[in-house]
């Protein structure tokens, strides 16, 4: 029996983010990619992600997915066998970062979604890969699939997340 691996994508990312990992790990893991587009809080994202998971499973989260993975650890710590936190932070957003996220939300509400996601790519993708047409096509397709309404929910969940630094020491599984 293979271990179930819950994969939690980052901001503006869908299941395409994990396609190469799923191919590489499918002989050892049953991979499930959570839909991180429907909720506006980390608690709700985590609850939706773990719904239907078996009693024991592994979790990997990238960026926003890492924030949700830390919430999974708050909700069901005894069910997680292994945890991978990739390019993420346990810290809550600063007031300045919250203001920045709110400004991005305001731009999206004014119809500037394409400009906002293009600006994000400068931080999401290494500068040497920004001219990689195939890669950037996949990144753009995922962001467009997520769409402006889900982007707003995701940003709201991100800036509303709790500080996880005080709970890191409570994680008992290999991390």
C-alpha positions as a Markdown table, in Angstrom:
| # | Residue | x | y | z |
|---|---|---|---|---|
| 1 | Unk | 0.0 | 0.0 | 0.0 |
| 2 | Unk | 1.4 | 3.4 | -1.0 |
| 3 | Unk | 1.5 | 6.4 | 1.3 |
| 4 | Unk | -0.9 | 9.2 | 0.4 |
| 5 | Unk | 0.8 | 12.5 | -0.2 |
| 6 | Unk | -1.2 | 15.7 | 0.0 |
| 7 | Unk | 0.3 | 18.4 | -2.2 |
| 8 | Unk | -0.6 | 22.0 | -1.4 |
| 9 | Unk | 0.1 | 24.5 | -4.2 |
| 10 | Unk | 1.2 | 28.1 | -3.8 |
| 11 | Unk | -0.5 | 31.4 | -4.8 |
| 12 | Unk | -1.8 | 31.3 | -8.4 |
| 13 | Unk | -0.8 | 27.7 | -8.8 |
| 14 | Unk | -3.0 | 24.7 | -9.6 |
| 15 | Unk | -2.2 | 21.0 | -9.9 |
| 16 | Unk | 0.1 | 21.6 | -12.9 |
| 17 | Unk | 2.7 | 22.9 | -10.3 |
| 18 | Unk | 3.1 | 19.3 | -9.1 |
| 19 | Unk | 3.0 | 17.4 | -12.4 |
| 20 | Unk | 6.7 | 16.5 | -12.5 |
| 21 | Unk | 6.7 | 15.5 | -8.8 |
| 22 | Unk | 3.6 | 13.3 | -9.3 |
| 23 | Unk | 5.3 | 11.5 | -12.2 |
| 24 | Unk | 8.5 | 10.9 | -10.2 |
| 25 | Unk | 6.7 | 9.8 | -7.0 |
| 26 | Unk | 3.7 | 7.9 | -8.3 |
| 27 | Unk | 5.4 | 4.5 | -7.8 |
| 28 | Unk | 5.6 | 5.2 | -4.0 |
| 29 | Unk | 2.9 | 7.7 | -3.3 |
| 30 | Unk | -0.8 | 8.2 | -4.1 |
| 31 | Unk | -0.6 | 12.0 | -4.8 |
| 32 | Unk | -3.6 | 14.2 | -4.2 |
| 33 | Unk | -3.4 | 17.9 | -5.1 |
| 34 | Unk | -5.6 | 20.2 | -3.0 |
| 35 | Unk | -7.7 | 22.8 | -4.6 |
| 36 | Unk | -6.5 | 26.0 | -2.9 |
| 37 | Unk | -8.8 | 28.3 | -4.8 |
| 38 | Unk | -12.1 | 28.1 | -3.0 |
| 39 | Unk | -11.4 | 29.5 | 0.5 |
| 40 | Unk | -10.4 | 32.8 | 2.0 |
| 41 | Unk | -8.7 | 31.4 | 5.2 |
| 42 | Unk | -5.9 | 29.0 | 5.9 |
| 43 | Unk | -8.2 | 27.1 | 8.3 |
| 44 | Unk | -10.8 | 26.5 | 5.6 |
| 45 | Unk | -8.1 | 25.7 | 3.0 |
| 46 | Unk | -6.6 | 23.1 | 5.3 |
| 47 | Unk | -9.9 | 21.6 | 6.3 |
| 48 | Unk | -10.9 | 21.3 | 2.7 |
| 49 | Unk | -7.5 | 19.7 | 1.8 |
| 50 | Unk | -7.7 | 17.1 | 4.5 |
| 51 | Unk | -11.3 | 16.1 | 3.9 |
| 52 | Unk | -11.3 | 12.7 | 2.4 |
| 53 | Unk | -7.6 | 12.0 | 3.2 |
| 54 | Unk | -6.9 | 8.6 | 4.9 |
| 55 | Unk | -6.1 | 8.4 | 8.6 |
| 56 | Unk | -2.3 | 8.8 | 7.9 |
| 57 | Unk | -0.7 | 10.8 | 5.1 |
| 58 | Unk | 2.3 | 13.0 | 4.2 |
| 59 | Unk | 2.0 | 16.7 | 3.3 |
| 60 | Unk | 4.1 | 18.9 | 1.0 |
| 61 | Unk | 3.3 | 22.6 | 0.6 |
| 62 | Unk | 4.9 | 25.3 | -1.5 |
| 63 | Unk | 4.8 | 28.9 | -0.4 |
| 64 | Unk | 1.1 | 29.5 | 0.3 |
| 65 | Unk | 0.7 | 25.8 | 0.4 |
| 66 | Unk | 3.3 | 25.7 | 3.2 |
| 67 | Unk | 1.2 | 28.1 | 5.2 |
| 68 | Unk | -1.7 | 25.7 | 4.7 |
| 69 | Unk | 0.5 | 22.8 | 5.6 |
| 70 | Unk | 1.3 | 24.4 | 8.9 |
| 71 | Unk | -2.5 | 24.8 | 9.4 |
| 72 | Unk | -2.9 | 21.1 | 8.7 |
| 73 | Unk | -0.4 | 20.5 | 11.5 |
| 74 | Unk | -2.6 | 22.6 | 13.8 |
| 75 | Unk | -5.7 | 20.7 | 12.8 |
| 76 | Unk | -4.6 | 17.1 | 12.6 |
| 77 | Unk | -1.0 | 16.8 | 13.8 |
| 78 | Unk | -1.3 | 13.1 | 14.7 |
| 79 | Unk | -2.4 | 12.2 | 11.1 |
| 80 | Unk | 0.6 | 13.6 | 9.3 |
| 81 | Unk | 3.5 | 11.1 | 8.9 |
| 82 | Unk | 5.9 | 13.4 | 7.1 |
| 83 | Unk | 5.9 | 17.2 | 6.3 |
| 84 | Unk | 7.7 | 19.1 | 3.6 |
| 85 | Unk | 7.7 | 22.9 | 3.7 |
| 86 | Unk | 9.0 | 24.4 | 0.5 |
| 87 | Unk | 9.9 | 28.1 | -0.1 |
| 88 | Unk | 7.5 | 29.2 | 2.7 |
| 89 | Unk | 7.6 | 30.9 | 6.1 |
| 90 | Unk | 6.2 | 30.2 | 9.5 |
| 91 | Unk | 5.9 | 34.0 | 10.2 |
| 92 | Unk | 2.7 | 35.9 | 9.8 |
| 93 | Unk | 2.7 | 38.8 | 7.4 |
| 94 | Unk | 3.9 | 42.2 | 8.7 |
| 95 | Unk | 1.6 | 45.2 | 8.6 |
| 96 | Unk | 3.5 | 46.4 | 5.5 |
| 97 | Unk | 3.1 | 43.1 | 3.7 |
| 98 | Unk | -0.6 | 43.1 | 4.5 |
| 99 | Unk | -1.0 | 46.6 | 3.0 |
| 100 | Unk | 0.9 | 45.4 | -0.1 |
| 101 | Unk | -1.4 | 42.4 | -0.5 |
| 102 | Unk | -4.5 | 44.6 | -0.1 |
| 103 | Unk | -3.1 | 47.0 | -2.7 |
| 104 | Unk | -2.8 | 44.0 | -5.1 |
| 105 | Unk | -6.3 | 42.9 | -4.4 |
| 106 | Unk | -7.5 | 46.5 | -5.1 |
| 107 | Unk | -5.7 | 46.4 | -8.5 |
| 108 | Unk | -7.3 | 43.1 | -9.3 |
| 109 | Unk | -10.8 | 44.4 | -8.4 |
| 110 | Unk | -10.1 | 47.3 | -10.8 |
| 111 | Unk | -9.5 | 44.8 | -13.6 |
| 112 | Unk | -5.7 | 44.6 | -13.5 |
| 113 | Unk | -5.4 | 40.9 | -12.9 |
| 114 | Unk | -3.1 | 40.3 | -15.9 |
| 115 | Unk | -0.7 | 43.1 | -14.8 |
| 116 | Unk | -0.7 | 41.8 | -11.2 |
| 117 | Unk | 0.1 | 38.2 | -12.2 |
| 118 | Unk | 2.8 | 39.3 | -14.6 |
| 119 | Unk | 4.4 | 41.3 | -11.8 |
| 120 | Unk | 4.2 | 38.2 | -9.5 |
| 121 | Unk | 6.1 | 36.1 | -12.0 |
| 122 | Unk | 9.2 | 38.3 | -11.4 |
| 123 | Unk | 9.3 | 36.9 | -7.9 |
| 124 | Unk | 8.0 | 33.4 | -8.6 |
| 125 | Unk | 10.3 | 32.5 | -11.5 |
| 126 | Unk | 14.1 | 32.8 | -11.5 |
| 127 | Unk | 15.2 | 35.6 | -13.9 |
| 128 | Unk | 17.1 | 33.1 | -16.1 |
| 129 | Unk | 13.8 | 31.2 | -16.7 |
| 130 | Unk | 11.6 | 34.2 | -17.5 |
| 131 | Unk | 12.3 | 33.8 | -21.2 |
| 132 | Unk | 11.5 | 30.1 | -21.2 |
| 133 | Unk | 8.4 | 30.1 | -23.3 |
| 134 | Unk | 7.3 | 26.6 | -22.4 |
| 135 | Unk | 7.7 | 27.2 | -18.6 |
| 136 | Unk | 6.1 | 30.6 | -18.6 |
| 137 | Unk | 3.2 | 29.3 | -20.7 |
| 138 | Unk | 2.5 | 26.7 | -17.9 |
| 139 | Unk | 2.9 | 29.3 | -15.2 |
| 140 | Unk | 0.5 | 31.7 | -16.9 |
| 141 | Unk | -2.0 | 29.0 | -17.7 |
| 142 | Unk | -2.1 | 28.0 | -14.0 |
| 143 | Unk | -2.5 | 31.6 | -12.9 |
| 144 | Unk | -5.3 | 32.2 | -15.4 |
| 145 | Unk | -7.0 | 29.0 | -14.4 |
| 146 | Unk | -7.0 | 30.2 | -10.7 |
| 147 | Unk | -8.5 | 33.5 | -11.9 |
| 148 | Unk | -9.0 | 36.9 | -10.2 |
| 149 | Unk | -11.7 | 35.8 | -7.7 |
| 150 | Unk | -9.7 | 32.9 | -6.3 |
| 151 | Unk | -6.6 | 35.1 | -6.3 |
| 152 | Unk | -8.4 | 37.5 | -4.0 |
| 153 | Unk | -9.5 | 34.7 | -1.7 |
| 154 | Unk | -5.9 | 33.3 | -1.6 |
| 155 | Unk | -4.4 | 36.7 | -0.8 |
| 156 | Unk | -7.0 | 37.2 | 2.0 |
| 157 | Unk | -6.1 | 33.8 | 3.4 |
| 158 | Unk | -2.4 | 34.6 | 3.3 |
| 159 | Unk | -2.6 | 37.9 | 5.1 |
| 160 | Unk | -5.0 | 36.5 | 7.6 |
| 161 | Unk | -2.9 | 33.5 | 8.6 |
| 162 | Unk | -1.6 | 33.1 | 12.1 |
| 163 | Unk | 2.0 | 33.2 | 13.1 |
| 164 | Unk | 3.2 | 29.6 | 13.2 |
| 165 | Unk | 6.6 | 30.2 | 14.8 |
| 166 | Unk | 5.3 | 29.4 | 18.3 |
| 167 | Unk | 4.0 | 26.0 | 17.1 |
| 168 | Unk | 7.0 | 24.8 | 15.1 |
| 169 | Unk | 8.4 | 23.0 | 18.1 |
| 170 | Unk | 5.2 | 21.0 | 18.4 |
| 171 | Unk | 5.7 | 19.2 | 15.0 |
| 172 | Unk | 6.6 | 15.7 | 15.8 |
| 173 | Unk | 6.8 | 14.1 | 12.4 |
| 174 | Unk | 9.9 | 14.1 | 10.1 |
| 175 | Unk | 10.0 | 17.5 | 8.5 |
